[in-house]
Amino acid sequence: MNGSALINANPVVHERKERVTRREVHDSSAEPIDALEVFDHVRDIKDPEHPYSLEQLKVVTEEAITVDDKKSHVMVVFTPTVQHCSMATVIGLCIRVQLMRCLPPRFKIDIKVAPGSHASETAVNKQLNDKERIAAALENPNLSELVEDCLAPASY
């Protein structure tokens, strides 16, 4: 987006957390997926409006991710930078697409905005967790291109 149309022209940018190196598992059992692993998959997603990652803007945090490996369920709660963030559904869609690509297909993924963090919280949550709406959004070439741009590797 161009600089004059930004919803939040001056976001607060936070330090990135140091990456945790995981030990290699050399046995035949799969290591359970946990919140840190999910966070590692979504932390570098670029914000649609700013040249920062979702981690740098504190849109996603490890603490707001819940994983139940036994029940194959992941919940990511994200916090838009402003209450009227028009990009909240795009951010949620980016998180969903990234996790669909990175997690085993057995996982059910729920994406929600943090309670009280968005003026249209209920509508955004409904849109982000409706399979037909997600499929329709990803069929839109402009939206699909925006998601791919946000998911492309960046050099921060």
Residue pairs with C-beta under 8 A, 6 or more apart in sequence:
1 48
1 49
3 9
6 49
6 50
7 49
7 82
7 84
7 85
7 86
7 87
8 49
8 50
8 81
8 82
8 85
11 47
11 50
11 52
11 57
11 81
12 57
12 58
12 81
13 52
13 56
13 57
14 55
14 56
14 57
14 58
15 56
16 43
16 53
16 55
16 56
16 156
17 43
17 55
17 62
19 40
20 36
22 37
25 31
32 69
32 70
33 67
33 69
33 74
33 103
33 104
33 107
34 67
34 69
35 62
35 63
35 65
35 66
35 67
36 62
37 67
38 65
38 67
38 74
38 76
38 99
38 103
39 55
39 60
39 61
39 62
39 65
41 98
41 99
41 102
41 103
42 54
42 60
42 65
42 76
42 95
42 98
42 99
43 53
43 54
43 55
43 60
44 53
44 54
44 55
44 153
44 154
44 156
45 53
45 54
45 60
45 91
45 94
45 95
45 98
45 150
45 151
46 52
46 53
46 54
46 149
46 150
46 151
46 152
46 154
47 53
47 54
47 57
47 59
47 81
47 87
47 91
47 150
48 87
48 90
48 91
48 94
48 146
48 149
48 150
49 87
50 57
51 154
52 156
53 154
53 156
54 60
54 78
54 91
54 95
55 61
56 156
57 81
58 79
59 78
59 79
59 80
59 81
59 91
60 76
60 78
60 95
61 79
64 76
64 77
64 78
64 79
64 114
65 74
65 75
65 76
65 77
66 73
66 74
66 75
66 77
67 73
67 74
67 75
68 74
72 104
72 106
72 107
72 108
73 107
73 108
73 110
74 99
74 103
74 107
74 108
74 109
74 110
75 110
75 111
75 112
76 95
76 99
76 109
76 110
76 111
76 112
77 112
77 113
77 114
78 91
78 92
78 95
78 111
78 112
78 113
78 114
79 113
79 114
79 117
80 87
80 88
80 91
80 113
80 117
80 118
83 117
83 118
83 119
84 118
84 119
85 91
85 118
88 113
88 118
88 120
88 124
89 124
89 127
89 128
89 137
90 143
90 146
90 147
90 150
91 150
92 111
92 112
92 113
92 124
92 127
92 128
93 128
93 134
93 137
93 138
93 143
93 147
94 147
94 150
94 151
95 111
96 109
96 111
96 128
96 134
97 138
97 147
97 151
98 151
99 107
99 109
100 109
103 109
110 129
111 128
111 129
112 125
112 128
112 129
113 121
113 124
113 125
115 121
118 124
127 133
128 134
137 143
137 144
138 144
138 147
